[in-house]
Amino acid sequence: QAQLVESGGGLVQAGGSLNLSCLYTGNHFFLNTMAWYRQTPGNLRELLTNITGGGSFRYADSVKGRFTISRDNAKNTVSLQMSDLRPEDTATYYCNIQYWSGGMNWGKGTLVAVSS
C-alpha cells in the first residue's frame, strides 16, 4: 500500500525556519490533492494548507504569509516551508493525500518544536 513519509521536523528557536517534506510512494501523485495538518495533544487536527494537482492552493489564517506549500510531481513530493515560527506552531505535523478517486491517507507525522 502506498505510504506518505514525512521528514524535516525538529527543534527551532522562535523566528526561525524549517522545511518539511513528504514523499508519496504510490502512483498518479499528480492527480491528487496534498495537504498539511498539525495537531497538539487534546486537540483536533488543524488543516494548514492544501494544494491540488494543478497547483491551486489555500492557507489557514494562522499560517498565511508565513508558510508556503509546494509540490514536485516528478519527485512525488510535497513540501511545507515554514518561516517566522512561533511557540504556538509547536505540534505534530501530518502530510495528507486526498485521492482523486476518493478516500484519503495520512503520514505518521513529524514533530516540530519552537522554543521561545
C-alpha positions in Angstrom: 0.0 0.0 0.0 1.2 3.5 -0.9 2.7 5.5 2.0 3.3 9.1 2.9 6.7 9.6 4.5 7.4 12.9 6.3 10.7 14.4 7.2 12.2 17.7 8.3 10.8 18.2 11.7 12.9 19.3 14.7 13.6 22.0 17.3 13.9 25.6 16.2 14.0 28.9 18.0 11.2 31.4 17.6 11.6 33.4 14.4 13.4 30.5 12.7 12.5 28.4 9.7 12.0 24.7 8.9 11.2 22.9 5.8 9.0 19.8 5.9 8.9 17.3 3.1 6.5 14.4 2.3 7.2 11.6 -0.1 4.4 9.7 -1.6 5.4 6.1 -2.6 2.3 5.4 -4.8 1.3 6.2 -8.4 -0.5 9.0 -10.0 0.7 11.6 -7.5 -0.1 14.4 -9.8 -3.8 13.7 -9.7 -4.2 14.0 -6.0 -4.7 16.9 -3.7 -2.0 17.2 -1.0 -2.3 18.9 2.4 -0.5 19.6 5.6 -2.2 19.4 9.0 -1.0 19.8 12.5 -2.2 18.5 15.9 -1.4 19.2 19.5 -2.4 16.9 22.4 -6.0 17.1 23.2 -7.0 19.0 20.0 -8.3 18.1 16.6 -6.1 18.1 13.6 -6.0 21.6 12.0 -5.8 22.0 8.2 -3.0 24.4 7.5 -2.8 24.3 3.7 -3.5 22.2 0.6 -2.5 22.1 -3.0 -4.3 20.5 -5.9 -2.7 18.5 -8.7 -3.0 21.6 -10.8 -1.2 23.8 -8.3 -4.1 25.7 -6.7 -3.6 26.2 -3.0 -5.1 27.8 0.0 -3.9 28.6 3.6 -5.4 28.8 7.0 -5.3 32.3 8.5 -3.0 31.0 11.3 -0.2 30.4 8.8 -0.9 32.7 5.9 2.1 34.7 4.9 4.5 32.5 7.0 4.1 29.0 5.5 4.4 28.0 1.8 3.3 24.8 0.3 4.8 23.4 -2.9 4.8 20.2 -4.8 7.1 18.4 -7.2 5.1 16.0 -9.3 8.2 14.5 -10.9 9.5 13.5 -7.4 6.2 12.7 -5.8 6.9 15.1 -3.0 5.1 18.0 -1.3 6.9 20.4 0.9 6.0 22.9 3.6 8.4 25.8 4.0 7.8 27.4 7.4 9.2 30.7 8.4 8.8 33.2 11.3 8.0 30.2 13.5 6.3 30.9 16.8 6.0 28.8 20.0 2.3 28.2 19.2 3.4 26.4 16.0 4.7 23.6 18.2 2.8 20.5 17.1 3.0 17.2 15.2 2.7 17.9 11.5 1.0 15.5 9.2 1.0 15.0 5.5 -2.3 14.1 3.9 -3.4 12.9 0.5 -6.9 13.2 -0.9 -7.2 10.7 -3.7 -8.8 11.8 -6.9 -10.8 8.5 -6.8 -12.0 9.1 -3.3 -10.6 8.5 0.2 -7.5 9.8 1.9 -4.4 8.7 3.7 -2.0 10.1 6.3 1.6 10.1 7.1 2.8 9.2 10.6 3.7 12.8 11.5 6.8 14.7 12.3 7.3 16.8 15.4 8.0 20.5 15.2 9.0 22.3 18.4 9.5 26.0 18.6 11.3 27.4 21.6 10.7 31.0 22.9 
